[in-house]
Structures are given as C-alpha cells and as structure tokens.
Amino acid sequence: ISPRCQCLFKEKRPIGRFISTVEIYPANSYCKSAEIIATLKKEGQKICLDPNAPWVKQVLKSKKIT
Amino acid sequence: ISPRCQCLFKEKRPIGRFISTVEIYPANSYCKSAEIIATLKKEGQKICLDPNAPWVKQVLKSKKIT
C-alpha cells in the first residue's frame, strides 16, 4: 500500500468506454478515502476516477477489477 | 519510446502549483503529437497536460524537466 493517497485530480467525465481495467484501493491509515484508478485500453494511461460519480459505480460492475 | 500515444485525456485546468516534475515526449512515428506528462508533488500522480494550454508553456519554463 502506498504511504499516501494516489489521486489528487479525479476524472468526472463518463469515460467508461475507454477503460480496460480498474484498480480499487480501499481507504486505509494513509489515505482516508477510497481510490479508484482506471487503466485505459489503447494508451494504458492511468486515470483516477471520482468514486462518487454514478457512472463510476456502473463501471465497477462491468469492468475487470485487478 | 512507447509504441503509441500515452495520453488520451489531458488536464486543462492550471495545476502548475501541484507539479513536481514534467516529462516531455516529442512527436514520433508512433504518436504524431508531442505529449507532456506531469508528476504531482504529494501524490506522485501522473497527469497528461494539454501542450497548447498557455499555463503549460509557463510550467515548462519553471519546472524541472526529466
């Protein structure tokens, strides 16, 4: 576990169709909020998602969670 | 050099004060546009910047380029 939060800026726009996999980091002693980091299909770019955005909850149901 | 572009979504908001270092990837045979990837100070989060945004040009003058 990284000794701090990994996400400062989170993507709010619904980008589900570009996402390949999603990593979920539950809140821990270092980072008091859960963090969700998506990896994009083509570019492999990693993007922090806003855990509260409704479309993100949808993504969590449909994407492979690593 | 990565065999494709690394950035699909780019940050437009002026986030210069959060940036620690900046990596510049000139256009190449795989990716026809230059790409600028910032690493944030606290989180170490990597964020693609919009090369055309005026504030990014400012950042390129002031930040350590790795």
N, CA and C atoms of all chains as a GROMACS GRO file, in nm:
protein
  396
    1ILE      N    1   0.087  -0.120   0.000
    1ILE     CA    2   0.000   0.000   0.000
    1ILE      C    3   0.090   0.124   0.000
    2SER      N    4   0.056   0.221  -0.087
    2SER     CA    5   0.140   0.341  -0.095
    2SER      C    6   0.114   0.425   0.029
    3PRO      N    7   0.221   0.485   0.084
    3PRO     CA    8   0.209   0.556   0.211
    3PRO      C    9   0.136   0.690   0.200
    4ARG      N   10   0.050   0.704   0.102
    4ARG     CA   11  -0.028   0.829   0.092
    4ARG      C   12  -0.136   0.806  -0.012
    5CYS      N   13  -0.225   0.904  -0.028
    5CYS     CA   14  -0.326   0.897  -0.134
    5CYS      C   15  -0.254   0.903  -0.268
    6GLN      N   16  -0.311   0.838  -0.368
    6GLN     CA   17  -0.250   0.838  -0.501
    6GLN      C   18  -0.318   0.937  -0.597
    7CYS      N   19  -0.435   0.983  -0.560
    7CYS     CA   20  -0.513   1.066  -0.651
    7CYS      C   21  -0.540   1.204  -0.593
    8LEU      N   22  -0.502   1.306  -0.667
    8LEU     CA   23  -0.544   1.441  -0.629
    8LEU      C   24  -0.655   1.484  -0.725
    9PHE      N   25  -0.629   1.468  -0.853
    9PHE     CA   26  -0.729   1.507  -0.953
    9PHE      C   27  -0.802   1.384  -1.004
   10LYS      N   28  -0.936   1.392  -1.006
   10LYS     CA   29  -1.015   1.275  -1.047
   10LYS      C   30  -1.101   1.311  -1.168
   11GLU      N   31  -1.114   1.214  -1.256
   11GLU     CA   32  -1.190   1.236  -1.378
   11GLU      C   33  -1.340   1.226  -1.348
   12LYS      N   34  -1.414   1.330  -1.388
   12LYS     CA   35  -1.559   1.331  -1.362
   12LYS      C   36  -1.637   1.291  -1.486
   13ARG      N   37  -1.575   1.311  -1.604
   13ARG     CA   38  -1.648   1.282  -1.727
   13ARG      C   39  -1.664   1.131  -1.743
   14PRO      N   40  -1.779   1.088  -1.795
   14PRO     CA   41  -1.802   0.944  -1.812
   14PRO      C   42  -1.712   0.888  -1.923
   15ILE      N   43  -1.604   0.822  -1.884
   15ILE     CA   44  -1.507   0.772  -1.983
   15ILE      C   45  -1.505   0.619  -1.983
   16GLY      N   46  -1.613   0.559  -1.935
   16GLY     CA   47  -1.619   0.413  -1.921
   16GLY      C   48  -1.575   0.338  -2.045
   17ARG      N   49  -1.614   0.388  -2.162
   17ARG     CA   50  -1.588   0.308  -2.284
   17ARG      C   51  -1.439   0.302  -2.317
   18PHE      N   52  -1.360   0.389  -2.254
   18PHE     CA   53  -1.216   0.388  -2.283
   18PHE      C   54  -1.138   0.300  -2.186
   19ILE      N   55  -1.209   0.249  -2.083
   19ILE     CA   56  -1.142   0.183  -1.971
   19ILE      C   57  -1.123   0.033  -1.997
   20SER      N   58  -1.002  -0.013  -1.967
   20SER     CA   59  -0.973  -0.156  -1.978
   20SER      C   60  -0.992  -0.222  -1.842
   21THR      N   61  -0.916  -0.178  -1.744
   21THR     CA   62  -0.929  -0.237  -1.610
   21THR      C   63  -0.937  -0.128  -1.504
   22VAL      N   64  -0.978  -0.170  -1.385
   22VAL     CA   65  -0.996  -0.074  -1.275
   22VAL      C   66  -0.930  -0.131  -1.150
   23GLU      N   67  -0.855  -0.048  -1.078
   23GLU     CA   68  -0.796  -0.090  -0.950
   23GLU      C   69  -0.869  -0.013  -0.839
   24ILE      N   70  -0.904  -0.087  -0.737
   24ILE     CA   71  -0.975  -0.024  -0.625
   24ILE      C   72  -0.883  -0.028  -0.502
   25TYR      N   73  -0.863   0.088  -0.442
   25TYR     CA   74  -0.780   0.097  -0.321
   25TYR      C   75  -0.870   0.144  -0.207
   26PRO      N   76  -0.908   0.053  -0.118
   26PRO     CA   77  -0.995   0.095  -0.007
   26PRO      C   78  -0.924   0.200   0.078
   27ALA      N   79  -1.002   0.276   0.152
   27ALA     CA   80  -0.944   0.375   0.244
   27ALA      C   81  -0.852   0.299   0.341
   28ASN      N   82  -0.743   0.364   0.380
   28ASN     CA   83  -0.654   0.299   0.478
   28ASN      C   84  -0.595   0.406   0.570
   29SER      N   85  -0.500   0.366   0.650
   29SER     CA   86  -0.450   0.462   0.751
   29SER      C   87  -0.380   0.580   0.684
   30TYR      N   88  -0.328   0.558   0.562
   30TYR     CA   89  -0.257   0.667   0.494
   30TYR      C   90  -0.353   0.756   0.415
   31CYS      N   91  -0.458   0.693   0.361
   31CYS     CA   92  -0.547   0.770   0.273
   31CYS      C   93  -0.691   0.742   0.316
   32LYS      N   94  -0.756   0.845   0.367
   32LYS     CA   95  -0.885   0.821   0.433
   32LYS      C   96  -0.999   0.803   0.335
   33SER      N   97  -0.972   0.822   0.204
   33SER     CA   98  -1.082   0.797   0.110
   33SER      C   99  -1.043   0.684   0.016
   34ALA      N  100  -1.143   0.608  -0.025
   34ALA     CA  101  -1.118   0.501  -0.123
   34ALA      C  102  -1.075   0.565  -0.254
   35GLU      N  103  -0.990   0.494  -0.329
   35GLU     CA  104  -0.945   0.548  -0.457
   35GLU      C  105  -0.966   0.445  -0.566
   36ILE      N  106  -1.005   0.496  -0.681
   36ILE     CA  107  -1.032   0.407  -0.795
   36ILE      C  108  -0.948   0.457  -0.912
   37ILE      N  109  -0.861   0.369  -0.962
   37ILE     CA  110  -0.771   0.408  -1.070
   37ILE      C  111  -0.797   0.320  -1.191
   38ALA      N  112  -0.833   0.385  -1.302
   38ALA     CA  113  -0.863   0.311  -1.425
   38ALA      C  114  -0.742   0.312  -1.516
   39THR      N  115  -0.728   0.202  -1.590
   39THR     CA  116  -0.625   0.197  -1.695
   39THR      C  117  -0.698   0.196  -1.828
   40LEU      N  118  -0.658   0.285  -1.918
   40LEU     CA  119  -0.728   0.297  -2.044
   40LEU      C  120  -0.684   0.188  -2.142
   41LYS      N  121  -0.775   0.153  -2.231
   41LYS     CA  122  -0.748   0.046  -2.327
   41LYS      C  123  -0.626   0.077  -2.412
   42LYS      N  124  -0.639   0.177  -2.499
   42LYS     CA  125  -0.537   0.198  -2.603
   42LYS      C  126  -0.407   0.251  -2.544
   43GLU      N  127  -0.416   0.356  -2.465
   43GLU     CA  128  -0.295   0.426  -2.423
   43GLU      C  129  -0.232   0.366  -2.298
   44GLY      N  130  -0.313   0.292  -2.221
   44GLY     CA  131  -0.259   0.243  -2.094
   44GLY      C  132  -0.248   0.356  -1.992
   45GLN      N  133  -0.299   0.473  -2.027
   45GLN     CA  134  -0.296   0.588  -1.936
   45GLN      C  135  -0.375   0.553  -1.810
   46LYS      N  136  -0.319   0.591  -1.695
   46LYS     CA  137  -0.390   0.566  -1.569
   46LYS      C  138  -0.464   0.692  -1.527
   47ILE      N  139  -0.590   0.676  -1.491
   47ILE     CA  140  -0.672   0.792  -1.458
   47ILE      C  141  -0.750   0.765  -1.328
   48CYS      N  142  -0.739   0.858  -1.235
   48CYS     CA  143  -0.815   0.846  -1.111
   48CYS      C  144  -0.961   0.881  -1.139
   49LEU      N  145  -1.051   0.799  -1.089
   49LEU     CA  146  -1.194   0.823  -1.109
   49LEU      C  147  -1.256   0.875  -0.979
   50ASP      N  148  -1.366   0.949  -0.996
   50ASP     CA  149  -1.437   1.003  -0.881
   50ASP      C  150  -1.530   0.893  -0.826
   51PRO      N  151  -1.496   0.838  -0.708
   51PRO     CA  152  -1.573   0.724  -0.656
   51PRO      C  153  -1.722   0.754  -0.639
   52ASN      N  154  -1.756   0.882  -0.631
   52ASN     CA  155  -1.897   0.917  -0.607
   52ASN      C  156  -1.977   0.936  -0.736
   53ALA      N  157  -1.907   0.938  -0.848
   53ALA     CA  158  -1.979   0.962  -0.973
   53ALA      C  159  -2.062   0.838  -1.007
   54PRO      N  160  -2.192   0.858  -1.039
   54PRO     CA  161  -2.278   0.743  -1.070
   54PRO      C  162  -2.221   0.654  -1.179
   55TRP      N  163  -2.162   0.712  -1.284
   55TRP     CA  164  -2.113   0.629  -1.395
   55TRP      C  165  -1.999   0.540  -1.346
   56VAL      N  166  -1.927   0.584  -1.242
   56VAL     CA  167  -1.816   0.502  -1.192
   56VAL      C  168  -1.871   0.376  -1.126
   57LYS      N  169  -1.982   0.392  -1.057
   57LYS     CA  170  -2.041   0.272  -0.994
   57LYS      C  171  -2.080   0.173  -1.101
   58GLN      N  172  -2.127   0.226  -1.213
   58GLN     CA  173  -2.163   0.140  -1.328
   58GLN      C  174  -2.039   0.067  -1.380
   59VAL      N  175  -1.930   0.141  -1.393
   59VAL     CA  176  -1.804   0.084  -1.444
   59VAL      C  177  -1.757  -0.030  -1.353
   60LEU      N  178  -1.772  -0.009  -1.223
   60LEU     CA  179  -1.723  -0.111  -1.128
   60LEU      C  180  -1.796  -0.243  -1.148
   61LYS      N  181  -1.919  -0.234  -1.199
   61LYS     CA  182  -1.995  -0.359  -1.221
   61LYS      C  183  -1.951  -0.427  -1.350
   62SER      N  184  -1.907  -0.344  -1.447
   62SER     CA  185  -1.886  -0.403  -1.580
   62SER      C  186  -1.740  -0.433  -1.613
   63LYS      N  187  -1.646  -0.367  -1.548
   63LYS     CA  188  -1.505  -0.381  -1.588
   63LYS      C  189  -1.432  -0.485  -1.504
   64LYS      N  190  -1.322  -0.537  -1.562
   64LYS     CA  191  -1.236  -0.630  -1.489
   64LYS      C  192  -1.167  -0.553  -1.377
   65ILE      N  193  -1.176  -0.605  -1.256
   65ILE     CA  194  -1.114  -0.535  -1.143
   65ILE      C  195  -0.986  -0.608  -1.106
   66THR      N  196  -0.876  -0.535  -1.116
   66THR     CA  197  -0.746  -0.600  -1.089
   66THR      C  198  -0.699  -0.563  -0.949
   67ILE      N  199   1.089   0.445  -2.621
   67ILE     CA  200   0.969   0.520  -2.663
   67ILE      C  201   0.852   0.422  -2.668
   68SER      N  202   0.740   0.461  -2.611
   68SER     CA  203   0.624   0.370  -2.608
   68SER      C  204   0.565   0.365  -2.748
   69PRO      N  205   0.523   0.245  -2.791
   69PRO     CA  206   0.478   0.227  -2.930
   69PRO      C  207   0.340   0.288  -2.956
   70ARG      N  208   0.303   0.390  -2.878
   70ARG     CA  209   0.175   0.457  -2.907
   70ARG      C  210   0.171   0.584  -2.823
   71CYS      N  211   0.066   0.663  -2.843
   71CYS     CA  212   0.050   0.783  -2.760
   71CYS      C  213   0.022   0.737  -2.617
   72GLN      N  214   0.063   0.817  -2.520
   72GLN     CA  215   0.041   0.781  -2.381
   72GLN      C  216  -0.077   0.854  -2.318
   73CYS      N  217  -0.121   0.959  -2.387
   73CYS     CA  218  -0.224   1.045  -2.327
   73CYS      C  219  -0.349   1.048  -2.414
   74LEU      N  220  -0.462   1.016  -2.353
   74LEU     CA  221  -0.589   1.038  -2.423
   74LEU      C  222  -0.655   1.161  -2.359
   75PHE      N  223  -0.663   1.160  -2.228
   75PHE     CA  224  -0.727   1.273  -2.160
   75PHE      C  225  -0.619   1.365  -2.102
   76LYS      N  226  -0.635   1.496  -2.127
   76LYS     CA  227  -0.533   1.591  -2.083
   76LYS      C  228  -0.596   1.693  -1.989
   77GLU      N  229  -0.516   1.732  -1.890
   77GLU     CA  230  -0.566   1.826  -1.791
   77GLU      C  231  -0.559   1.968  -1.846
   78LYS      N  232  -0.670   2.038  -1.842
   78LYS     CA  233  -0.672   2.176  -1.896
   78LYS      C  234  -0.661   2.278  -1.783
   79ARG      N  235  -0.703   2.238  -1.663
   79ARG     CA  236  -0.703   2.334  -1.553
   79ARG      C  237  -0.559   2.366  -1.512
   80PRO      N  238  -0.532   2.491  -1.475
   80PRO     CA  239  -0.396   2.528  -1.436
   80PRO      C  240  -0.358   2.466  -1.302
   81ILE      N  241  -0.279   2.359  -1.308
   81ILE     CA  242  -0.245   2.287  -1.184
   81ILE      C  243  -0.096   2.296  -1.155
   82GLY      N  244  -0.034   2.399  -1.212
   82GLY     CA  245   0.111   2.414  -1.201
   82GLY      C  246   0.165   2.401  -1.060
   83ARG      N  247   0.091   2.456  -0.963
   83ARG     CA  248   0.148   2.460  -0.826
   83ARG      C  249   0.155   2.321  -0.763
   84PHE      N  250   0.085   2.222  -0.825
   84PHE     CA  251   0.088   2.087  -0.768
   84PHE      C  252   0.197   2.002  -0.831
   85ILE      N  253   0.262   2.058  -0.936
   85ILE     CA  254   0.353   1.977  -1.018
   85ILE      C  255   0.495   1.975  -0.962
   86SER      N  256   0.552   1.855  -0.959
   86SER     CA  257   0.691   1.842  -0.916
   86SER      C  258   0.782   1.842  -1.039
   87THR      N  259   0.762   1.744  -1.128
   87THR     CA  260   0.845   1.739  -1.249
   87THR      C  261   0.758   1.718  -1.372
   88VAL      N  262   0.818   1.741  -1.486
   88VAL     CA  263   0.746   1.729  -1.613
   88VAL      C  264   0.830   1.647  -1.711
   89GLU      N  265   0.765   1.553  -1.780
   89GLU     CA  266   0.835   1.477  -1.885
   89GLU      C  267   0.778   1.522  -2.020
   90ILE      N  268   0.868   1.545  -2.113
   90ILE     CA  269   0.823   1.588  -2.246
   90ILE      C  270   0.855   1.477  -2.346
   91TYR      N  271   0.757   1.436  -2.421
   91TYR     CA  272   0.776   1.332  -2.523
   91TYR      C  273   0.746   1.397  -2.659
   92PRO      N  274   0.851   1.425  -2.736
   92PRO     CA  275   0.826   1.486  -2.867
   92PRO      C  276   0.743   1.391  -2.954
   93ALA      N  277   0.679   1.448  -3.056
   93ALA     CA  278   0.604   1.364  -3.151
   93ALA      C  279   0.701   1.264  -3.212
   94ASN      N  280   0.651   1.144  -3.241
   94ASN     CA  281   0.739   1.045  -3.307
   94ASN      C  282   0.656   0.963  -3.403
   95SER      N  283   0.715   0.857  -3.456
   95SER     CA  284   0.643   0.782  -3.561
   95SER      C  285   0.517   0.716  -3.503
   96TYR      N  286   0.518   0.689  -3.372
   96TYR     CA  287   0.401   0.622  -3.312
   96TYR      C  288   0.293   0.721  -3.271
   97CYS      N  289   0.339   0.839  -3.227
   97CYS     CA  290   0.242   0.936  -3.174
   97CYS      C  291   0.271   1.072  -3.238
   98LYS      N  292   0.178   1.116  -3.318
   98LYS     CA  293   0.207   1.234  -3.403
   98LYS      C  294   0.201   1.365  -3.325
   99SER      N  295   0.156   1.360  -3.200
   99SER     CA  296   0.157   1.488  -3.125
   99SER      C  297   0.252   1.476  -3.006
  100ALA      N  298   0.313   1.588  -2.971
  100ALA     CA  299   0.401   1.591  -2.853
  100ALA      C  300   0.314   1.566  -2.730
  101GLU      N  301   0.374   1.503  -2.628
  101GLU     CA  302   0.299   1.477  -2.506
  101GLU      C  303   0.378   1.526  -2.386
  102ILE      N  304   0.302   1.583  -2.290
  102ILE     CA  305   0.365   1.636  -2.169
  102ILE      C  306   0.299   1.570  -2.049
  103ILE      N  307   0.380   1.501  -1.970
  103ILE     CA  308   0.326   1.429  -1.854
  103ILE      C  309   0.386   1.485  -1.726
  104ALA      N  310   0.300   1.535  -1.639
  104ALA     CA  311   0.346   1.594  -1.513
  104ALA      C  312   0.335   1.490  -1.401
  105THR      N  313   0.427   1.498  -1.307
  105THR     CA  314   0.418   1.418  -1.184
  105THR      C  315   0.389   1.514  -1.070
  106LEU      N  316   0.285   1.482  -0.993
  106LEU     CA  317   0.245   1.574  -0.887
  106LEU      C  318   0.335   1.557  -0.765
  107LYS      N  319   0.346   1.665  -0.690
  107LYS     CA  320   0.436   1.666  -0.573
  107LYS      C  321   0.393   1.560  -0.472
  108LYS      N  322   0.281   1.579  -0.410
  108LYS     CA  323   0.246   1.498  -0.294
  108LYS      C  324   0.211   1.354  -0.333
  109GLU      N  325   0.121   1.341  -0.430
  109GLU     CA  326   0.068   1.207  -0.460
  109GLU      C  327   0.155   1.129  -0.558
  110GLY      N  328   0.237   1.201  -0.634
  110GLY     CA  329   0.313   1.128  -0.736
  110GLY      C  330   0.224   1.089  -0.853
  111GLN      N  331   0.100   1.136  -0.851
  111GLN     CA  332   0.005   1.106  -0.960
  111GLN      C  333   0.059   1.163  -1.090
  112LYS      N  334   0.048   1.085  -1.197
  112LYS     CA  335   0.094   1.134  -1.328
  112LYS      C  336  -0.027   1.187  -1.405
  113ILE      N  337  -0.009   1.306  -1.461
  113ILE     CA  338  -0.121   1.369  -1.530
  113ILE      C  339  -0.074   1.424  -1.665
  114CYS      N  340  -0.146   1.390  -1.771
  114CYS     CA  341  -0.114   1.443  -1.904
  114CYS      C  342  -0.161   1.588  -1.911
  115LEU      N  343  -0.074   1.674  -1.963
  115LEU     CA  344  -0.110   1.815  -1.974
  115LEU      C  345  -0.140   1.848  -2.120
  116ASP      N  346  -0.220   1.952  -2.139
  116ASP     CA  347  -0.253   1.997  -2.274
  116ASP      C  348  -0.140   2.087  -2.324
  117PRO      N  349  -0.060   2.037  -2.421
  117PRO     CA  350   0.057   2.112  -2.467
  117PRO      C  351   0.023   2.253  -2.517
  118ASN      N  352  -0.102   2.273  -2.557
  118ASN     CA  353  -0.139   2.404  -2.614
  118ASN      C  354  -0.186   2.504  -2.508
  119ALA      N  355  -0.207   2.456  -2.387
  119ALA     CA  356  -0.259   2.549  -2.285
  119ALA      C  357  -0.148   2.647  -2.245
  120PRO      N  358  -0.180   2.777  -2.242
  120PRO     CA  359  -0.078   2.878  -2.211
  120PRO      C  360  -0.008   2.851  -2.078
  121TRP      N  361  -0.084   2.805  -1.978
  121TRP     CA  362  -0.021   2.784  -1.846
  121TRP      C  363   0.081   2.670  -1.852
  122VAL      N  364   0.062   2.580  -1.948
  122VAL     CA  365   0.157   2.468  -1.958
  122VAL      C  366   0.292   2.519  -2.008
  123LYS      N  367   0.283   2.614  -2.102
  123LYS     CA  368   0.409   2.671  -2.152
  123LYS      C  369   0.484   2.738  -2.038
  124GLN      N  370   0.409   2.799  -1.949
  124GLN     CA  371   0.468   2.864  -1.830
  124GLN      C  372   0.536   2.759  -1.742
  125VAL      N  373   0.466   2.647  -1.723
  125VAL     CA  374   0.517   2.538  -1.638
  125VAL      C  375   0.649   2.485  -1.694
  126LEU      N  376   0.653   2.475  -1.828
  126LEU     CA  377   0.774   2.418  -1.891
  126LEU      C  378   0.895   2.504  -1.862
  127LYS      N  379   0.871   2.634  -1.839
  127LYS     CA  380   0.985   2.722  -1.810
  127LYS      C  381   1.028   2.708  -1.665
  128SER      N  382   0.932   2.676  -1.578
  128SER     CA  383   0.964   2.685  -1.434
  128SER      C  384   0.994   2.551  -1.369
  129LYS      N  385   0.946   2.440  -1.425
  129LYS     CA  386   0.960   2.311  -1.356
  129LYS      C  387   1.081   2.234  -1.404
  130LYS      N  388   1.126   2.140  -1.318
  130LYS     CA  389   1.236   2.052  -1.354
  130LYS      C  390   1.187   1.958  -1.463
  131ILE      N  391   1.261   1.949  -1.571
  131ILE     CA  392   1.218   1.861  -1.682
  131ILE      C  393   1.303   1.736  -1.677
  132THR      N  394   1.236   1.622  -1.662
  132THR     CA  395   1.313   1.497  -1.652
  132THR      C  396   1.307   1.424  -1.786
   0.00000   0.00000   0.00000
